[in-house]
């Protein structure tokens, strides 16, 4: 009898549940009881074999006590953060379908059967939308008209998605989809990462209209810091438009100007462009190269997370590229730069330090030197990402245990 009571209080049963509802909790004693009751009633009325997992994030009120008294399973996440709480909760959940929802009584948990039905029909990722049918009345003014719409618009532009509410915290997805998404964000940007990665992973996505109820208790959202973290994530996850294209334009523009200056084709007022124009070309070229490097780092990260597994161009790059080639090319570029600078310095000393005849060569050499050094260090980073990816690909092709 004691074992049965312990099993009931922990929420564990002999067979895994079909649905796991995971709720992060940080001092939600005003609302958590009502949320649990609604979920339990919904499970019973819909005939759903489900469990509730409360992921406590360090509550100091009666939240944990209330949850345990209602027979749900409570897990503890000492690392603070909305995302950290969910990571712990999903790691402990046992259901085939995972449903996330806040414990502040803002979400209508009677909609759980609709989420489950859509997953049963073959969808991978179903997200609520408070904007689809006017369910946003209880969102605070700044978030309702500025934060959420702007972040949603930016995400849709950068990634070609069609979300109407990327920050809704009421979502459902299959366990397989969650493993594919592989979220890692510790904070409020966790929601955004789910939406981005679901798209990048090619999952079947749909939205369902929901109505947001007034919140019970104190909000944990930090408008500006959470907004910036979300924007930063989008920039990192969209390297082509944010890094690669602008960087390529700047780099090519700078190198073209360098060539025109070196060939003395570019003139101003009848005089050939010199060191000043060459310095502008240096700035454009180096800036462009650095931006391209950042973009390549971001794409490598995305590839290592398996979101770009079918990227033929990136695959060919890594097939050709290795650390040795990158180091050799970088060293050759640095050597060329040092040679040009050395030659000009010798000529300058031989002329008793008179003004250089070709001052435009110095900015060009400086460009080569900076790019060469950058290529050496970039190669070190990129090669480690390539090694990780190729190891993943090799492991995917091998059967479990390495058997042939």
Secondary structure, 3 states (H helix, E strand, C coil): CHHHHHHHHHCCCCCCCCEEEEEEECCCCCCHHHHHHHHHHHHHHHCCCEEEEEEECCCCCCHHHHHHHCCCEEEECCCCCHHHHHHHHHHHCCCCEEEECCCCCCCCHHHHHHHHHHHHCCCCEEEEECCCCCCCCCCCHHHHHHHHHHHHHHHHHHHCCCCCCCCCCCEEEEHHHHHHHCCCCCCCCHHHHHHHHHHHCCCCEEEEECCCCCCCCCCCCCHHHHHHHHHHHHHHHCHHHHHHHHHHHHHHHHHHHHHHHHCCCCEECCEECCHHHHHHHHHHHHHHHHHHHHHHHHHHHHHHCCCCCCCHHHHHHHHHCCHHHHHHHHHHHHHHHHHHHHHHHHHHHHCCCCCCCCCHHHHHHHHHHHHHHHHHHHHHHHHHHHHHHHHHHHHHHCCHHHCC
